[in-house]
């Protein structure tokens, strides 16, 4: 995916593949990411970079499955997570929760 499909949130967060979503969905995505990042920063401290990549898979007329790959870099350590679900918001929240849990260890 190119630059045109990447949304930058602050200096250290990037969302790839989310740009094609409608405005109201993107607002909710930003709120979910913001809330998780705030919670994560309070526990594990500042991080260098958070990257989330959204892919549509198994898209049909009546249903769509979302795959989100997450990468989190804290103090030079890289954490990865991947979630696939029919609910975009659940998948997003789950991938961020997994990254948070890994970083806490």
C-alpha positions as semicolon CSV with decimal commas, in nm:
position;residue;x (nm);y (nm);z (nm)
1;X;0,000;0,000;0,000
2;X;0,125;0,343;-0,085
3;X;0,142;0,671;0,097
4;X;-0,203;0,767;-0,026
5;X;-0,366;0,495;0,183
6;X;-0,183;0,578;0,508
7;X;-0,329;0,792;0,786
8;X;-0,080;0,944;1,029
9;X;-0,191;1,001;1,387
10;X;0,068;1,209;1,562
11;X;0,433;1,152;1,488
12;X;0,455;0,785;1,583
13;X;0,128;0,619;1,475
14;X;0,030;0,515;1,126
15;X;-0,278;0,341;0,993
16;X;-0,249;0,176;0,651
17;X;-0,553;0,064;0,456
18;X;-0,801;0,260;0,671
19;X;-0,835;0,558;0,438
20;X;-1,104;0,398;0,219
21;X;-1,339;0,366;0,521
22;X;-1,620;0,619;0,550
23;X;-1,568;0,925;0,771
24;X;-1,780;0,806;1,065
25;X;-1,599;0,471;1,075
26;X;-1,259;0,645;1,065
27;X;-1,362;0,864;1,359
28;X;-1,447;0,555;1,564
29;X;-1,119;0,390;1,459
30;X;-0,924;0,696;1,575
31;X;-1,108;0,695;1,911
32;X;-1,036;0,324;1,966
33;X;-0,668;0,368;1,877
34;X;-0,639;0,682;2,090
35;X;-0,795;0,518;2,396
36;X;-0,573;0,211;2,369
37;X;-0,259;0,418;2,316
38;X;-0,338;0,633;2,619
39;X;-0,389;0,323;2,835
40;X;-0,073;0,164;2,695
41;X;0,138;0,479;2,751
42;X;0,025;0,499;3,114
43;X;0,149;0,145;3,181
44;X;0,446;0,078;2,954
45;X;0,559;0,435;2,885
46;X;0,627;0,604;2,555
47;X;0,670;0,403;2,239
48;X;0,866;0,469;1,922
49;X;0,609;0,355;1,668
50;X;0,268;0,192;1,629
51;X;0,169;0,066;1,282
52;X;-0,166;-0,089;1,197
53;X;-0,239;-0,240;0,857
54;X;-0,596;-0,321;0,752
55;X;-0,672;-0,577;0,480
56;X;-1,008;-0,683;0,341
57;X;-1,031;-1,056;0,301
58;X;-1,318;-1,281;0,197
59;X;-1,531;-0,987;0,089
60;X;-1,876;-1,088;-0,035
61;X;-2,196;-0,898;-0,102
62;X;-2,336;-0,963;0,246
63;X;-2,026;-0,992;0,462
64;X;-1,668;-0,880;0,490
65;X;-1,383;-1,011;0,696
66;X;-1,110;-0,777;0,821
67;X;-0,752;-0,866;0,897
68;X;-0,548;-0,621;1,102
69;X;-0,173;-0,656;1,147
70;X;-0,021;-0,452;1,427
71;X;0,338;-0,363;1,503
72;X;0,450;-0,183;1,816
73;X;0,805;-0,069;1,887
74;X;0,905;0,013;2,245
75;X;1,266;0,068;2,353
76;X;1,394;-0,100;2,036
77;X;1,183;-0,414;2,089
78;X;0,927;-0,502;1,821
79;X;0,593;-0,664;1,905
80;X;0,358;-0,808;1,640
81;X;-0,005;-0,911;1,645
82;X;-0,266;-1,017;1,392
83;X;-0,643;-1,052;1,424
84;X;-0,908;-1,149;1,168
85;X;-1,277;-1,089;1,234
86;X;-1,603;-0,987;1,067
87;X;-1,631;-0,688;1,304
88;X;-1,376;-0,417;1,224
89;X;-1,394;-0,253;1,567
90;X;-1,356;-0,583;1,753
91;X;-1,057;-0,678;1,536
92;X;-0,895;-0,338;1,597
93;X;-0,949;-0,352;1,972
94;X;-0,824;-0,711;1,987
95;X;-0,502;-0,645;1,797
96;X;-0,426;-0,345;2,021
97;X;-0,502;-0,547;2,335
98;X;-0,265;-0,822;2,219
99;X;0,013;-0,572;2,152
100;X;-0,044;-0,414;2,493
101;X;-0,030;-0,751;2,672
102;X;0,293;-0,846;2,490
103;X;0,455;-0,513;2,574
104;X;0,364;-0,544;2,945
105;X;0,565;-0,864;2,984
